[in-house]
Structure formats: structure tokens, C-alpha cells
Amino acid sequence: MEENWYALEQQIRDRLTEARAAARIRTLTAKLAPTARRPNAAGTTIVRLANWVLGRPMRSPWSSHARSPRCERR
């Protein structure tokens, strides 16, 4: 069985050319496509804390709940 080195070398060159072209396309599309943003843990925590604080009803010093019966005992 005689080996055709020329044909084998040509197939290897064709595969390398295709692999380089695919890598070039992947690189270009990666630069154009928007990257997924990871959630910012600190920012999320601050937003949740602000929502929790602002979502609670404001307590006025003149409201009926401001003075508890325990504070009035002497």
C-alpha cells in the first residue's frame, strides 16, 4: 500500500486553514456580541437594604406607637 504524502499534507493544510478561519470568526463575534453582566453582590445588597428601609412605614415621634407602655412605667 503506497502512501500519498502529498495528499495527506494537503488535507492537513486544509484542516489548519479551516481551524484558523473558525478561530478568527469566533474572535470577531466575541468582540461584537455583548457580554453577559454578572450580578454585583454589593450593589444588590445596597438596593435591597434601601428598599427594605424605604418600604417600612415612617414612625413619627407623635404617633401612638412611639411611646410604649413599658417606657411610661416608673
C-alpha positions as CSV (number, residue, x, y, z in Angstrom):
1,M,0.0,0.0,0.0
2,E,1.6,3.2,-1.2
3,E,1.0,6.3,0.9
4,N,0.3,9.6,-0.9
5,W,2.2,12.1,1.3
6,Y,1.3,15.0,-0.9
7,A,-2.5,14.4,-0.5
8,L,-2.0,13.8,3.3
9,E,-0.1,17.1,3.6
10,Q,-2.7,18.9,1.6
11,Q,-5.5,17.6,3.9
12,I,-3.6,18.8,7.0
13,R,-3.1,22.2,5.5
14,D,-6.8,22.4,4.6
15,R,-7.8,21.5,8.1
16,L,-5.4,24.0,9.6
17,T,-6.8,26.7,7.3
18,E,-10.4,25.9,8.3
19,A,-9.5,25.9,12.0
20,R,-7.8,29.2,11.7
21,A,-10.8,30.7,9.9
22,A,-13.2,29.4,12.6
23,A,-11.0,30.8,15.3
24,R,-10.9,34.2,13.6
25,I,-14.7,34.2,13.3
26,R,-15.1,33.3,16.9
27,T,-12.8,36.1,18.0
28,L,-14.6,38.6,15.9
29,T,-18.1,37.6,17.1
30,A,-16.9,37.5,20.7
31,K,-15.8,41.2,20.3
32,L,-19.2,42.2,18.7
33,A,-21.5,40.2,21.0
34,P,-22.4,41.9,24.3
35,T,-21.0,40.0,27.3
36,A,-23.4,38.8,30.0
37,R,-23.0,41.0,33.1
38,R,-22.5,39.3,36.4
39,P,-24.7,40.5,39.2
40,N,-23.0,42.9,41.5
41,A,-23.5,41.5,45.0
42,A,-22.6,44.7,46.8
43,G,-25.0,46.8,44.6
44,T,-27.8,44.2,45.0
45,T,-27.4,44.3,48.8
46,I,-27.5,48.1,48.9
47,V,-30.6,48.2,46.7
48,R,-32.3,45.5,48.9
49,L,-31.4,47.4,52.1
50,A,-32.7,50.7,50.6
51,N,-36.0,49.0,49.5
52,W,-36.4,47.5,52.9
53,V,-35.8,50.8,54.8
54,L,-37.9,52.9,52.4
55,G,-40.7,50.2,52.3
56,R,-41.2,50.4,56.0
57,P,-43.7,52.9,57.4
58,M,-42.2,56.0,58.8
59,R,-42.5,56.3,62.6
60,S,-43.3,59.7,63.8
61,P,-42.4,60.8,67.4
62,W,-46.0,61.9,67.8
63,S,-47.6,58.6,66.7
64,S,-49.4,56.4,69.2
65,H,-46.8,53.7,68.8
66,A,-43.8,55.9,69.6
67,R,-44.3,55.6,73.3
68,S,-44.7,52.1,74.6
69,P,-46.4,51.4,77.9
70,R,-43.2,50.0,79.2
71,C,-41.4,53.3,78.9
72,E,-44.1,55.2,80.9
73,R,-43.8,52.9,84.0
74,R,-41.7,54.4,86.8
